[in-house]
Amino acid sequence: IVLEGETPRLIDEWQEVDAIWDAVRYAVDQRGKKGQFILTGSSTPKKKENRVHSGAGRIGRLRMRTMSLYESGDSDGKVSLEDLCNGNITTALTGEVDLRTLANYIVRGGFPGAIGLPVENAQLISESYIKTILTDDVQRIDGKKYDTDKMKLLLRSLARNESTTATKKKLASDIRDIDDESIDYDSVCTYLDVFERLFLLDNQKPFSSNIRSSVRIKQSEKRHFCDPSLPCALLNATPDRLINDLETFGFLFESLCERDLRIYAEAFGAQLFHYQDYTNKEIDAVIELKDGRWCAFEIKLGANQIDKAAKNLIEIRNKIIEEGGKAPSVLCVICGLSNAAYIRPDGVFVVPITSLKN
């Protein structure tokens, strides 16, 4: 009965009734038509043994993310990321953006219900999201009882380590050092798995393409929440507090930019990674295109950091070339406080995050 009616037919939280998956798959085969159903859910089912068919060839998977700055109307979209990754950019004045505006974007986040609200009201959405996850979702996901107090400690540690490659052992140590509480390694692993299945986390994988050089690349994921407003909620970070703590501001600004880069890149079939080698050279974001080309991005809050970021990108590119590897085809600095999109004399692009689109 659930499948009867006009199409496309949306079934929300389908994973609560696992048999719906097979029923949809069967209906798709019987009807022989495309686009019949949209299955949405806020978690990934743990147990799949009750599901007969994987859905391969019938059901495609798509992860929905919070709204980018372009989607929320806070980016003017003068620069297309797809064009940029193909080496094309039109120089343009983009207007001034102040520090408080960027702080507001981070704290507000990209949940649709928060768009257009005063920041202090938008913060309530992120805070209630965390509370609902802890008091409801984690208890329902696989029928187990979890220690929500320790889960919150881990979430706060993840917030303090946003946009870093902190290991699981580092997270446990961070809780012990800062919160004066202990949490064992196995619990950290279990809780992280639960958070990922609830789509609360959206980590940035390491760049694993063979660059054909002797440079050894670390294989650590960069840690991210699904939206930068969530670590703000966990750390009680208001726009004023961010402005008075530029180091934390920088990590959360990077989180905002990498959320948007991922959304824009996936729109044209590209993927987002990060780069970190054993000589401590890092690239904040790597976008790999379908044809194997890759583009390197540094993310900086202030315009006074652009020169240093461009120098870092050039040094890493030159090292890869010297080692006989496949160099990035595009170098770009994504900036918060730049008032123009342009190409530097050294060939590095500079683009404000508030002018980027897919």
Secondary structure, DSSP 8 states (H G I E B T S, - for coil): -TT-SSSSEEEETGGGSTHHHHHHHHHHHHH--SS-EEEE-SS--S--TT-S---TTT----------TTTTT-S---EEHHHHHTT----EE-----HHHHHHHHHH-S-GGGTTS-HHHHHHHHHHHHHHIIIIIHHHSSS----HHHHHHHHHHHHHTTTS---HHHHHHHIIIII-----HHHHHHHHHHHHHTT-B--B-B--S--SSS--B----B--BSSTHHHHHHHT--HHHHHT-HHHHHHHHHHHHHHHHHHHHHHTT-EEEEEEBTTS-EEEEEEE-TTS-EEEEEEESSGGGHHHHHHHHHHHHHHHHHTT----SEEEEEESS--EEEE-TTS-EEEEGGGEE-
